[in-house]
């Protein structure tokens, strides 16, 4: 039986920001913003996510938080097979702290946060591998209904 080695963060990666802009004139709800910190864990510790954040215009609906957590944890586990652009490396362990989250009543849906979480993990892993600070990721997430 072959096991996939676990890749850990060798240092904290703080301030990973991902922003999905609303498509002007489009009907798809694609707006969302997040800021996450990633901290290394001791060997054998399981990944976790905590919400120590502020949200505007008010705290995010629980389903947005759930989908963000799902996107982050899937990407850390390298288990997102539904997204063809998903990270395909070894699983990574981290303590993830959600510092900020922004959404809109009309222009946001759950899938936005699923994708933003995965993009944030990829950027954090790239920062750790390349020993650099995070860059702002601005995109318009693809929604597949």
N, C-alpha and C positions, 0 to 999 in steps of 0.2 A: 504494500500500500504506500502510495506517495503522498506526502503532506506538503502543502505550500508553506514556505517559510513566512513568518510574520515580520513585517517591516515596521519598525517603530520610529517615532519622531525622535531625533537626537537632540533637538532643542525646541523651545517654544516657538510657535509661529503665531504672532499676534496681529490683529487688525486686517484679517482677510475680508475684503469687501466685494460683494457681488451685487450688481444692479441690473435688473431687467426693465427696459423701458417699455412703455405702452406704445403699441403700434398706432400711429395717428391714422384715423379714418378706418381702422380695423375693428372688428367686433370681438376678437379674442382678448380675454382678460390676461394680459401678460406683464403687468406691473408688479414689482417687488424689489425690496432691498434687504440685505442682511450684512451683518458684520460679526465674524466669528473669531475666536482665539482657539488655538490648538496647543495642548500641552502634552509632553511625553509622559508615558506611564511606565511603571516598573514592569519587568518581564513577567508575563503571565496574567497581567491585569486586563480586564475586559474594558472595551471602549465604553464611554458614557457621554451623555449630553445634558447640559443644564441650561436653564433659561434665566440668566441674570441680566436682563435687558430692559430697555425701554422700547416702547412701540408707539407709533403715531398712526392715526389720530388717537388711538386708545389701544389697550392690550389686544393683541391679535386673537382672533377666534381660535379655540382649541384645535380645530381641524388644520389650520395653517401651521401651528406648532407641530402637530403630529406628522404632517407631511414633510416639514423641514427635517425633523428628527429621522424620519424614514429615509429621506434622500441622503443624509449624512451617514447614517449607519450602514446603509446598503453600499455606499461608495467605499467606506472604510473596510468593509468586509469583502470588497471586490466582487459583489454578488448581483449587481444590476445587469441582468441579461436582457432586459427589455429595451435598453438604450444602446444602440450600436456604437455610440461614441463614448461609452462608459469606460472608466479606468479598468484596465485589464491586468494590472500588476498584482503583486502579493498583497494579502490583507495587511492593513495597518491598524495599530491601536493608538488611541488618543483620548484625552479628556477634552471635550469640545464645550466651549462656553459661548452662548449666544449673547452678544453684547448689544446688538441693535437689530430691529426688525421693523420694516415699514410696509404698509399695504394700503389698498384703497377699497372702499365698499363695492365699487362696480368693476374696477379694472384689475382685480386680482382673483385668482382661483387657487385651489390647493396644489395643482400640478406645478404652478410657478415655483412654490417653495420646495417641492421635491427636486426640481432641476437645479435651483439655486444652491441647495445643500450639496448636491453632487459636484457642481462647479467649484464651490468653496473648498471641498476636500482635495480636488485635483490641484488647485492653485497652492494650497498648503503643502501638499506632497512635493510639488515642483519647487517651492521655496526651500523646503528642507533639503531636497536633493541637490539643488544648485546653490545653497547657502546664500540666499538673497532675501530681501524684504518683499512682502506681498505687493502686487500691483492691482489697481482697481480693475475688476473685470466688468465691462459693460457689454450687455448683449440684449437680445430679444429672445426669450426662451421659445422653443418650439413646443407647441402643445399638440399632443396626439390624443384625440378623443375616441 
